[in-house]
Amino acid sequence: MSAPALLDNSHYEQACDQAIAMCDGNLRSTIKALIMANEYLEAALEELQAAVTAGCIPEASRSRSSAA
């Protein structure tokens, strides 16, 4: 990444403002929602990694490869 890209945090600021607004300005609720979302994504990643390790191809990948 270039130096200017690292210094431009406006998209993070905008995402923070959006998340806080979605939780009606309650910072504790915002943090809780973000932790829950992160845990969900971690669990999904673990499932995907286990499927790949077992030699399974995720359903989305199959449909993309057969469409090509």
C-alpha atoms as an extended CHARMM CRD file, in Angstrom:
* protein
*
        68  EXT
         1         1  MET       CA              0.0000000000        0.0000000000        0.0000000000  PROA      1               0.0000000000
         2         2  SER       CA              1.1470000000        3.4920000000       -0.6640000000  PROA      2               0.0000000000
         3         3  ALA       CA              1.6410000000        6.0210000000        2.1240000000  PROA      3               0.0000000000
         4         4  PRO       CA             -1.3830000000        8.1930000000        1.1530000000  PROA      4               0.0000000000
         5         5  ALA       CA             -3.6500000000        5.1230000000        1.2260000000  PROA      5               0.0000000000
         6         6  LEU       CA             -2.5150000000        4.3470000000        4.7690000000  PROA      6               0.0000000000
         7         7  LEU       CA             -3.2000000000        7.9140000000        5.9060000000  PROA      7               0.0000000000
         8         8  ASP       CA             -6.7210000000        8.0680000000        4.4430000000  PROA      8               0.0000000000
         9         9  ASN       CA             -8.9400000000        6.7140000000        7.1900000000  PROA      9               0.0000000000
        10        10  SER       CA            -12.1090000000        8.4030000000        6.0120000000  PROA      10              0.0000000000
        11        11  HSD       CA            -13.7640000000        5.1200000000        5.0830000000  PROA      11              0.0000000000
        12        12  TYR       CA            -13.1070000000        3.8030000000        8.5970000000  PROA      12              0.0000000000
        13        13  GLU       CA            -14.4830000000        6.9800000000       10.1310000000  PROA      13              0.0000000000
        14        14  GLN       CA            -17.5660000000        6.7060000000        7.9410000000  PROA      14              0.0000000000
        15        15  ALA       CA            -18.0230000000        3.0130000000        8.8450000000  PROA      15              0.0000000000
        16        16  CYS       CA            -17.7160000000        3.8520000000       12.5620000000  PROA      16              0.0000000000
        17        17  ASP       CA            -20.2710000000        6.6440000000       12.2750000000  PROA      17              0.0000000000
        18        18  GLN       CA            -22.6060000000        4.3050000000       10.4080000000  PROA      18              0.0000000000
        19        19  ALA       CA            -22.2550000000        1.4940000000       12.9730000000  PROA      19              0.0000000000
        20        20  ILE       CA            -22.8640000000        3.8930000000       15.8680000000  PROA      20              0.0000000000
        21        21  ALA       CA            -25.9070000000        5.3480000000       14.1230000000  PROA      21              0.0000000000
        22        22  MET       CA            -27.3100000000        1.8550000000       13.5640000000  PROA      22              0.0000000000
        23        23  CYS       CA            -27.1300000000        1.3390000000       17.3340000000  PROA      23              0.0000000000
        24        24  ASP       CA            -28.8610000000        4.6600000000       18.0690000000  PROA      24              0.0000000000
        25        25  GLY       CA            -25.6400000000        6.2330000000       19.3080000000  PROA      25              0.0000000000
        26        26  ASN       CA            -25.1180000000        3.6310000000       22.0370000000  PROA      26              0.0000000000
        27        27  LEU       CA            -21.3880000000        2.8610000000       21.9810000000  PROA      27              0.0000000000
        28        28  ARG       CA            -21.6780000000       -0.2460000000       24.1680000000  PROA      28              0.0000000000
        29        29  SER       CA            -24.3000000000       -1.7110000000       21.8180000000  PROA      29              0.0000000000
        30        30  THR       CA            -22.1200000000       -0.8340000000       18.8320000000  PROA      30              0.0000000000
        31        31  ILE       CA            -19.1010000000       -2.6260000000       20.2790000000  PROA      31              0.0000000000
        32        32  LYS       CA            -21.2460000000       -5.6350000000       21.2170000000  PROA      32              0.0000000000
        33        33  ALA       CA            -22.6810000000       -5.8340000000       17.6870000000  PROA      33              0.0000000000
        34        34  LEU       CA            -19.2050000000       -5.6440000000       16.1450000000  PROA      34              0.0000000000
        35        35  ILE       CA            -17.8830000000       -8.3770000000       18.4610000000  PROA      35              0.0000000000
        36        36  MET       CA            -20.8480000000      -10.5900000000       17.5580000000  PROA      36              0.0000000000
        37        37  ALA       CA            -20.3110000000       -9.9760000000       13.8400000000  PROA      37              0.0000000000
        38        38  ASN       CA            -16.6270000000      -10.7860000000       14.2040000000  PROA      38              0.0000000000
        39        39  GLU       CA            -17.3890000000      -14.0390000000       16.0340000000  PROA      39              0.0000000000
        40        40  TYR       CA            -19.8430000000      -15.0200000000       13.3010000000  PROA      40              0.0000000000
        41        41  LEU       CA            -17.2380000000      -14.3470000000       10.5990000000  PROA      41              0.0000000000
        42        42  GLU       CA            -14.5760000000      -16.2800000000       12.5320000000  PROA      42              0.0000000000
        43        43  ALA       CA            -16.9100000000      -19.2840000000       12.8150000000  PROA      43              0.0000000000
        44        44  ALA       CA            -17.7290000000      -19.1200000000        9.0960000000  PROA      44              0.0000000000
        45        45  LEU       CA            -14.0210000000      -18.9490000000        8.2710000000  PROA      45              0.0000000000
        46        46  GLU       CA            -13.2860000000      -21.9620000000       10.4800000000  PROA      46              0.0000000000
        47        47  GLU       CA            -16.0190000000      -23.9430000000        8.7070000000  PROA      47              0.0000000000
        48        48  LEU       CA            -14.6360000000      -22.9770000000        5.3200000000  PROA      48              0.0000000000
        49        49  GLN       CA            -11.0910000000      -23.8790000000        6.3440000000  PROA      49              0.0000000000
        50        50  ALA       CA            -12.2980000000      -27.2700000000        7.6270000000  PROA      50              0.0000000000
        51        51  ALA       CA            -14.1390000000      -27.9160000000        4.3650000000  PROA      51              0.0000000000
        52        52  VAL       CA            -11.0830000000      -27.0270000000        2.3000000000  PROA      52              0.0000000000
        53        53  THR       CA             -8.8690000000      -29.2080000000        4.4890000000  PROA      53              0.0000000000
        54        54  ALA       CA            -11.3060000000      -32.0910000000        4.0050000000  PROA      54              0.0000000000
        55        55  GLY       CA            -11.1150000000      -31.5960000000        0.2420000000  PROA      55              0.0000000000
        56        56  CYS       CA            -14.5970000000      -30.1610000000       -0.1420000000  PROA      56              0.0000000000
        57        57  ILE       CA            -15.2140000000      -27.3250000000       -2.5360000000  PROA      57              0.0000000000
        58        58  PRO       CA            -17.6590000000      -24.6960000000       -1.2340000000  PROA      58              0.0000000000
        59        59  GLU       CA            -20.9780000000      -24.5530000000       -3.0940000000  PROA      59              0.0000000000
        60        60  ALA       CA            -20.3750000000      -20.9900000000       -4.3190000000  PROA      60              0.0000000000
        61        61  SER       CA            -17.0800000000      -22.0130000000       -5.9180000000  PROA      61              0.0000000000
        62        62  ARG       CA            -18.7360000000      -24.9140000000       -7.7390000000  PROA      62              0.0000000000
        63        63  SER       CA            -21.3950000000      -22.7240000000       -9.2840000000  PROA      63              0.0000000000
        64        64  ARG       CA            -18.8130000000      -20.1610000000      -10.3860000000  PROA      64              0.0000000000
        65        65  SER       CA            -16.5230000000      -22.7650000000      -11.9670000000  PROA      65              0.0000000000
        66        66  SER       CA            -19.3770000000      -24.4680000000      -13.8310000000  PROA      66              0.0000000000
        67        67  ALA       CA            -20.6270000000      -21.1170000000      -15.1400000000  PROA      67              0.0000000000
        68        68  ALA       CA            -17.2620000000      -20.3160000000      -16.7240000000  PROA      68              0.0000000000
